[in-house]
Amino acid sequence: MGFLDRSRIVAGAGWNRWLIPPAALAIHFSIGQAYAWSVFKIPLEDSLDISGTASALPFQIGILVLGLSAAFGGTLVERKGPRWAMFVALVAFSTGFLVAALGVATRNYWLVVLGYGGIGGVGLGIGYIAPVSTLMKWFPDRPGMATGTAIMGFGGGALIASPWSTEMLKAFGSDTSGIAKTFLVHGLAYAVFMSLGVVLVRVPPEGWRPAGWTPRVDAGKRLVTTANVSARNAVRTPQFWLLWVVLCMNVTAGIGILEKAAPMIQDFFHDTESPVSAGAATGFVALLSLANMAGRFVWSSVSDVVGRKNIYRLYLGAGALLYLTIMLEKDSSTALFVASTMVILSFYGGGFATVPAYLKDLFGTYQVGAIHGRLLTAWSVAGVAGPLIVDSIADSAHEDGRSGPALYTFSFSLMMGLLIIGFIANELVRPVNPKFHEPEPAAREESAPPEETPDPIPAERR
């Protein structure tokens, strides 16, 4: 398929690099629909007679497969190029919705899990990493801002998908027929929108740099280097695994809220004088999506100024304090609960948007997309752990006769502890040992990254 070849998308002279973020956003806004899954939880539970834990399964599997497909496909994405990857994401994500629609229509819930979670999860993973290394090659002067702009779309996908899905469920009905039609429309509409990114994306020519820009070396305070590390060697460094822990803890602490957002706020204030309606709960999901989206751009851009390590201190330390605030205040204030969870979700989104630039600072741009893909296995673990912690503890507490904030007290305590673990891991990050660096010439151009590199570390230096 010549149209998808990397050689067909090398930008010509004068190409405007600011066209690349919209191409990435077309993909990320679409696959970001995953964050609106909570809108479907109650309709699925009522129409198929399943538990809250079961209704979370397609989302959990989707995030699990996202991480695995990103990890195993990262090097292939680097070699084949972003247009190929975006096209694969389009086909898988849209097909996942169509299979899920068939599953609901036939009342076969495992088809929903397979479609949305399994097949769609491949689209999530490949689509998520598709533009990352390309953006950093186009914006080496502002890597945090560049990746934040694109990954902002993933966080903001639910801002569109949540009210859109709610309105379709009202129009088609929230029974199996209505849910199936809604899934069908999603699959077709997202295929059209994602195709814009496939057509628009380009890679820079060999040796391209922004006019007037020279690389800055700061291997001390901000852990920035101009050296490069292969994906194969990156996973041998303690820095990779420390960042894996940082990302896993930050994601687990946010995704548990996000996956159960609509029923959570209704449960939290059910026994108060101001219960939250289903419509207001949908609005809460949209607000969390807005915070998630804004955090990806704002905090990642700030990280270009203050450094990646400092910004993660904010995400993890302040996040733990906000969980403590919610636990202490309980259901005394809806506004405080909404504000606190919005800030937590902004840190959650910011963590996703900042980590590619953190990887670039530590490992260089050589195979940063493949390294990023491997790191996203942390998201796979968190995507299962976060919803499982929140849903299973809430289900158990409900069976014990508890209600309101008591459904979530223990799970929120666990989230606070996980953020503290992540904070400690971030403090331990140091510059990568030069023995892991690629030999000179270090830079490998975008045009022909190898599928895998031989071990460049001489035996006597291991």
C-alpha positions as CSV (number, residue, x, y, z in Angstrom):
1,M,0.0,0.0,0.0
2,G,2.2,2.8,-1.4
3,F,-0.1,5.5,0.2
4,L,0.9,4.3,3.6
5,D,4.7,4.1,3.0
6,R,7.0,6.3,5.0
7,S,8.6,7.6,1.8
8,R,5.3,9.1,0.7
9,I,5.0,11.3,3.8
10,V,8.4,13.0,4.0
11,A,7.6,16.7,4.1
12,G,8.7,19.0,1.3
13,A,10.5,22.3,1.7
14,G,8.4,24.9,3.5
15,W,6.0,22.4,5.0
16,N,4.3,24.0,8.1
17,R,5.1,21.9,11.1
18,W,2.0,23.3,12.9
19,L,-0.2,21.0,10.7
20,I,1.2,18.0,12.5
21,P,-0.6,18.6,15.9
22,P,-4.1,18.7,14.1
23,A,-3.2,15.4,12.4
24,A,-2.4,13.9,15.8
25,L,-5.5,15.4,17.4
26,A,-7.8,13.8,14.8
27,I,-6.6,10.4,16.1
28,H,-6.4,11.2,19.7
29,F,-9.8,13.0,20.0
30,S,-11.3,9.8,18.5
31,I,-9.6,7.1,20.6
32,G,-10.1,9.4,23.6
33,Q,-13.7,8.2,23.5
34,A,-12.5,5.5,25.9
35,Y,-12.7,8.0,28.8
36,A,-16.5,8.3,28.2
37,W,-17.1,4.6,28.9
38,S,-18.7,5.3,32.2
39,V,-21.7,6.7,30.3
40,F,-22.5,3.1,29.0
41,K,-22.0,1.4,32.4
42,I,-25.5,1.8,33.9
43,P,-27.3,1.1,30.6
44,L,-25.3,-2.1,30.0
45,E,-25.8,-3.2,33.6
46,D,-29.6,-2.6,33.4
47,S,-30.1,-4.1,29.9
48,L,-27.8,-7.1,30.2
49,D,-28.2,-7.7,34.0
50,I,-24.5,-7.5,34.8
51,S,-22.6,-6.0,37.8
52,G,-20.6,-2.8,38.0
53,T,-17.4,-4.8,38.0
54,A,-18.5,-6.7,34.8
55,S,-19.5,-3.5,33.0
56,A,-16.0,-2.1,33.5
57,L,-14.4,-5.1,31.8
58,P,-14.5,-3.8,28.2
59,F,-12.7,-0.6,29.4
60,Q,-10.2,-2.6,31.5
61,I,-9.4,-4.9,28.6
62,G,-9.1,-2.0,26.2
63,I,-6.5,-0.3,28.4
64,L,-4.7,-3.6,29.0
65,V,-4.5,-4.2,25.2
66,L,-3.6,-0.6,24.7
67,G,-0.4,-1.0,26.7
68,L,0.4,-4.4,25.2
69,S,-0.1,-3.3,21.6
70,A,1.9,-0.2,22.2
71,A,4.7,-2.2,23.8
72,F,4.9,-4.9,21.1
73,G,4.1,-2.6,18.2
74,G,6.2,0.4,19.2
75,T,9.2,-0.6,17.1
76,L,7.1,-1.5,14.1
77,V,5.4,1.9,14.3
78,E,8.8,3.6,14.3
79,R,9.8,1.6,11.2
80,K,6.6,1.8,9.2
81,G,5.8,5.4,10.0
82,P,2.9,7.4,11.5
83,R,0.6,7.2,8.5
84,W,0.6,3.4,8.5
85,A,0.1,3.4,12.3
86,M,-2.8,5.8,12.1
87,F,-4.5,3.7,9.5
88,V,-4.1,0.5,11.5
89,A,-5.6,2.4,14.5
90,L,-8.5,3.6,12.4
91,V,-9.4,0.1,11.2
92,A,-9.0,-1.6,14.7
93,F,-10.8,1.1,16.7
94,S,-13.8,1.3,14.3
95,T,-14.0,-2.4,13.9
96,G,-14.1,-2.8,17.7
97,F,-17.2,-0.7,17.9
98,L,-18.9,-2.7,15.2
99,V,-18.2,-6.0,16.9
100,A,-19.4,-4.5,20.2
101,A,-22.6,-3.4,18.5
102,L,-23.2,-7.0,17.3
103,G,-22.5,-8.3,20.8
104,V,-25.0,-6.0,22.5
105,A,-27.6,-6.7,19.8
106,T,-27.2,-10.5,20.3
107,R,-26.9,-10.1,24.1
108,N,-23.5,-11.8,23.9
109,Y,-21.5,-9.7,26.4
110,W,-18.2,-11.4,25.6
111,L,-18.4,-10.0,22.0
112,V,-18.6,-6.5,23.6
113,V,-15.5,-7.3,25.6
114,L,-13.7,-8.7,22.6
115,G,-14.8,-5.9,20.2
116,Y,-14.4,-2.8,22.4
117,G,-11.7,-4.2,24.6
118,G,-9.7,-6.6,22.4
119,I,-9.9,-5.3,18.9
120,G,-10.6,-1.7,19.8
121,G,-7.7,-1.8,22.4
122,V,-5.3,-2.4,19.5
123,G,-6.6,0.8,17.9
124,L,-6.1,2.6,21.2
125,G,-2.5,1.5,21.6
126,I,-1.3,1.9,18.1
127,G,-3.2,5.2,17.7
128,Y,-1.9,6.6,21.0
129,I,1.8,6.2,20.1
130,A,1.5,6.8,16.4
131,P,2.3,10.6,16.4
132,V,4.4,10.8,19.5
133,S,8.0,10.5,18.1
134,T,7.0,12.4,15.0
135,L,5.8,15.3,17.1
136,M,9.0,15.4,19.0
137,K,11.1,15.4,15.8
138,W,9.0,18.3,14.5
139,F,9.2,20.2,17.8
140,P,12.6,19.4,19.5
141,D,12.5,22.9,20.9
142,R,9.2,22.3,22.7
143,P,8.7,18.6,23.2
144,G,6.4,18.9,26.2
145,M,4.1,21.4,24.5
146,A,4.1,19.3,21.3
147,T,3.2,16.0,22.9
148,G,0.8,17.7,25.3
149,T,-1.1,19.3,22.4
150,A,-1.7,15.9,20.8
151,I,-2.2,13.8,23.9
152,M,-4.6,16.5,25.1
153,G,-6.9,15.1,22.5
154,F,-7.0,11.7,24.1
155,G,-7.9,13.3,27.4
156,G,-10.5,15.5,25.8
157,G,-12.2,12.8,23.7
158,A,-14.8,12.2,26.3
159,L,-15.7,15.9,26.3
160,I,-17.3,15.3,23.0
161,A,-18.1,11.6,23.3
162,S,-19.9,11.8,26.7
163,P,-22.7,14.2,25.8
164,W,-22.9,12.8,22.2
165,S,-23.3,9.2,23.6
166,T,-25.8,10.3,26.1
167,E,-27.9,12.1,23.5
168,M,-27.8,9.0,21.2
169,L,-28.9,6.8,24.0
170,K,-31.8,9.1,24.6
171,A,-32.7,9.0,20.9
172,F,-32.2,5.3,20.3
173,G,-33.1,4.1,23.8
174,S,-30.9,2.6,26.5
175,D,-32.0,-1.0,25.8
176,T,-29.9,-3.5,23.9
177,S,-31.1,-2.2,20.5
178,G,-30.4,1.5,21.4
179,I,-26.9,0.7,22.7
180,A,-26.1,-1.4,19.6
181,K,-27.2,1.5,17.3
182,T,-25.1,3.9,19.4
183,F,-22.0,1.7,19.0
184,L,-22.6,1.4,15.3
185,V,-22.7,5.1,14.8
186,H,-19.6,5.6,16.9
187,G,-17.7,3.1,14.7
188,L,-18.6,4.7,11.4
189,A,-18.2,8.3,12.6
190,Y,-14.8,7.8,14.2
191,A,-13.5,6.1,11.0
192,V,-14.3,9.2,9.0
193,F,-12.8,11.6,11.5
194,M,-9.6,9.5,12.0
195,S,-9.0,9.5,8.3
196,L,-8.2,13.2,8.4
197,G,-5.1,12.4,10.5
198,V,-4.1,9.6,8.1
199,V,-4.1,12.0,5.1
200,L,-2.5,15.0,6.9
201,V,0.5,13.5,8.7
202,R,4.1,14.1,7.5
203,V,7.6,13.3,8.8
204,P,10.5,15.8,8.6
205,P,13.3,15.3,6.1
206,E,16.7,14.1,7.2
207,G,18.6,16.6,9.3
208,W,15.7,19.1,9.7
209,R,15.8,21.5,12.6
210,P,13.7,24.5,13.5
211,A,15.2,27.7,12.3
212,G,17.6,29.2,14.8
213,W,17.4,26.3,17.3
214,T,20.3,24.5,18.8
215,P,20.0,21.6,21.2
216,R,20.5,22.4,24.9
217,V,22.5,20.0,27.1
218,D,21.6,20.0,30.8
219,A,22.3,16.6,32.2
220,G,22.1,17.9,35.8
221,K,19.0,19.5,37.2
222,R,16.6,18.7,34.3
223,L,18.2,15.4,33.3
224,V,18.4,16.5,29.6
225,T,20.8,14.8,27.3
226,T,21.7,14.8,23.6
227,A,22.8,11.2,23.7
228,N,20.5,8.4,22.5
229,V,19.6,5.0,23.9
230,S,18.0,2.2,21.9
231,A,14.6,0.7,23.1
232,R,16.4,-2.6,23.7
233,N,18.9,-1.0,26.1
234,A,16.4,1.5,27.7
235,V,14.5,-1.4,29.4
236,R,17.8,-2.4,31.0
237,T,18.2,0.9,32.8
238,P,16.8,1.7,36.3
239,Q,15.5,5.0,34.9
240,F,13.0,3.1,32.7
241,W,11.6,1.1,35.5
242,L,11.4,4.0,37.9
243,L,9.4,5.9,35.3
244,W,7.3,2.8,34.8
245,V,6.4,2.9,38.5
246,V,5.8,6.7,38.3
247,L,3.4,6.3,35.4
248,C,1.6,3.3,36.8
249,M,0.9,4.9,40.2
250,N,-0.2,8.2,38.6
251,V,-2.5,6.4,36.2
252,T,-4.0,4.0,38.7
253,A,-4.9,7.0,41.0
254,G,-6.7,8.8,38.2
255,I,-8.3,6.1,36.1
256,G,-10.3,4.6,39.0
257,I,-12.2,7.8,39.3
258,L,-12.5,8.3,35.6
259,E,-13.9,4.9,34.8
260,K,-16.6,5.1,37.4
261,A,-17.2,8.9,37.4
262,A,-20.9,9.0,36.6
263,P,-22.1,6.5,39.2
264,M,-19.4,7.5,41.7
265,I,-20.7,11.1,42.1
266,Q,-24.3,9.8,42.3
267,D,-23.3,7.3,45.0
268,F,-21.2,9.9,46.9
269,F,-24.1,12.4,47.4
270,H,-27.0,10.0,47.3
271,D,-27.9,10.4,51.0
272,T,-27.5,14.2,51.1
273,E,-30.0,17.0,50.7
274,S,-28.5,17.6,47.2
275,P,-28.4,14.3,45.4
276,V,-26.8,14.3,41.9
277,S,-29.0,13.5,39.0
278,A,-28.0,11.3,36.0
279,G,-27.8,14.4,33.8
280,A,-25.6,16.2,36.3
281,A,-23.4,13.1,36.6
282,T,-23.0,13.2,32.8
283,G,-21.9,16.8,33.1
284,F,-19.4,15.7,35.8
285,V,-17.9,13.2,33.3
286,A,-17.5,16.1,30.8
287,L,-15.9,18.3,33.5
288,L,-13.4,15.6,34.3
289,S,-12.7,15.2,30.6
290,L,-12.1,18.9,30.3
291,A,-9.7,18.8,33.3
292,N,-7.9,15.8,31.9
293,M,-7.6,17.5,28.5
294,A,-6.4,20.9,29.9
295,G,-3.9,19.2,32.2
296,R,-2.3,17.5,29.3
297,F,-1.5,20.8,27.5
298,V,-1.0,23.1,30.5
299,W,1.2,20.9,32.8
300,S,3.3,19.5,29.9
301,S,3.9,23.0,28.6
302,V,4.9,24.1,32.2
303,S,7.3,21.1,32.3
304,D,9.3,22.7,29.4
305,V,10.1,25.5,31.8
306,V,10.4,23.8,35.3
307,G,11.7,20.4,34.2
308,R,10.0,17.0,34.1
309,K,11.1,15.8,37.5
310,N,9.7,18.9,39.2
311,I,6.3,18.6,37.5
312,Y,5.9,15.0,38.5
313,R,6.6,16.1,42.1
314,L,3.5,18.2,41.7
315,Y,1.4,15.5,40.1
316,L,2.1,12.9,42.7
317,G,2.5,15.0,45.9
318,A,-0.4,17.3,45.4
319,G,-2.5,14.4,44.1
320,A,-2.0,12.5,47.4
321,L,-3.1,15.6,49.4
322,L,-6.2,16.0,47.3
323,Y,-7.3,12.4,47.9
324,L,-6.7,13.1,51.6
325,T,-8.9,16.2,51.4
326,I,-11.8,14.2,49.8
327,M,-11.6,11.5,52.4
328,L,-11.7,14.1,55.3
329,E,-14.5,16.2,53.8
330,K,-16.6,13.3,52.5
331,D,-20.0,14.4,51.2
332,S,-19.9,17.9,52.9
333,S,-19.5,19.8,49.7
334,T,-20.3,18.8,46.1
335,A,-18.2,21.8,44.8
336,L,-15.1,20.6,46.8
337,F,-15.5,17.1,45.5
338,V,-15.8,18.2,41.9
339,A,-12.9,20.7,42.2
340,S,-10.6,18.1,43.9
341,T,-11.3,15.4,41.4
342,M,-10.9,17.8,38.5
343,V,-7.4,18.7,39.7
344,I,-6.5,15.0,40.2
345,L,-7.6,14.3,36.7
346,S,-5.6,17.3,35.4
347,F,-2.5,15.7,37.0
348,Y,-3.5,12.3,35.6
349,G,-3.7,13.8,32.1
350,G,-0.5,15.9,32.6
351,G,1.4,12.7,33.6
352,F,0.5,11.1,30.2
353,A,1.5,14.2,28.2
354,T,4.7,14.8,30.0
355,V,6.1,11.3,30.0
356,P,7.2,11.2,26.3
357,A,9.2,14.3,26.9
358,Y,10.7,12.8,30.1
359,L,11.7,9.8,28.0
360,K,13.2,12.0,25.4
361,D,15.2,13.9,28.0
362,L,16.6,10.7,29.4
363,F,17.0,8.5,26.3
364,G,17.1,10.9,23.3
365,T,14.9,10.8,20.2
366,Y,16.4,7.8,18.5
367,Q,13.8,5.2,19.4
368,V,11.7,7.2,21.8
369,G,8.4,6.0,20.2
370,A,9.4,2.4,20.8
371,I,10.5,3.2,24.4
372,H,7.2,5.0,25.0
373,G,5.3,2.0,23.8
374,R,7.1,-0.3,26.2
375,L,6.5,2.1,29.0
376,L,2.8,2.1,28.3
377,T,2.6,-1.5,29.8
378,A,2.4,0.5,33.0
379,W,-0.9,1.9,31.7
380,S,-2.1,-1.7,31.0
381,V,-1.5,-2.6,34.6
382,A,-3.1,0.6,35.9
383,G,-6.0,0.2,33.5
384,V,-6.9,-3.1,35.2
385,A,-5.9,-2.2,38.8
386,G,-7.6,1.2,39.1
387,P,-11.1,0.2,38.0
388,L,-10.8,-3.1,39.8
389,I,-9.8,-1.4,43.1
390,V,-12.7,1.1,42.9
391,D,-15.4,-1.2,41.5
392,S,-14.7,-4.3,43.6
393,I,-14.4,-2.3,46.8
394,A,-17.6,-0.3,46.1
395,D,-19.5,-3.5,45.2
396,S,-18.3,-5.2,48.4
397,A,-19.2,-2.2,50.5
398,H,-22.6,-2.0,48.9
399,E,-23.3,-5.7,49.7
400,D,-22.3,-4.9,53.3
401,G,-25.0,-2.3,53.5
402,R,-22.8,0.8,53.3
403,S,-23.5,3.8,51.1
404,G,-22.3,7.3,50.2
405,P,-18.6,8.1,50.7
406,A,-18.2,4.8,52.7
407,L,-18.3,3.0,49.4
408,Y,-15.0,4.6,48.4
409,T,-13.1,5.4,51.6
410,F,-10.8,2.4,51.4
411,S,-10.1,2.6,47.7
412,F,-9.2,6.3,48.0
413,S,-6.8,5.5,50.8
414,L,-5.1,3.0,48.5
415,M,-4.8,5.6,45.8
416,M,-3.2,8.0,48.2
417,G,-0.6,5.4,49.1
418,L,0.1,4.6,45.5
419,L,0.8,8.3,44.7
420,I,3.3,8.4,47.6
421,I,5.1,5.3,46.1
422,G,5.2,7.1,42.7
423,F,6.6,10.2,44.4
424,I,9.5,8.2,45.9
425,A,10.2,6.6,42.5
426,N,10.4,9.9,40.8
427,E,12.9,11.2,43.4
428,L,15.2,8.3,42.5
429,V,15.5,9.2,38.8
430,R,19.0,10.1,37.7
431,P,20.8,10.6,34.3
432,V,21.3,7.4,32.3
433,N,24.7,5.8,32.6
434,P,26.7,6.5,29.5
435,K,27.4,2.8,29.0
436,F,23.8,2.5,27.6
437,H,24.3,5.3,25.1
438,E,24.4,4.6,21.3
439,P,27.9,4.9,19.8
440,E,28.6,7.8,17.6
441,P,27.1,8.9,15.3
442,A,24.4,8.8,17.9
443,A,21.5,10.2,16.0
444,R,19.4,7.9,13.8
445,E,17.2,9.7,11.3
446,E,13.4,9.4,11.1
447,S,13.7,8.0,7.6
448,A,15.0,4.6,8.5
449,P,14.9,3.4,12.2
450,P,15.9,-0.2,12.5
451,E,13.5,-2.8,13.9
452,E,15.8,-3.7,16.7
453,T,19.4,-2.8,17.5
454,P,22.2,-5.0,18.5
455,D,23.6,-4.6,22.0
456,P,26.0,-1.6,21.8
457,I,27.5,-2.2,25.2
458,P,31.0,-3.8,25.0
459,A,31.4,-6.8,27.3
460,E,34.1,-5.1,29.3
461,R,31.8,-2.1,30.2
462,R,28.8,-4.2,31.4
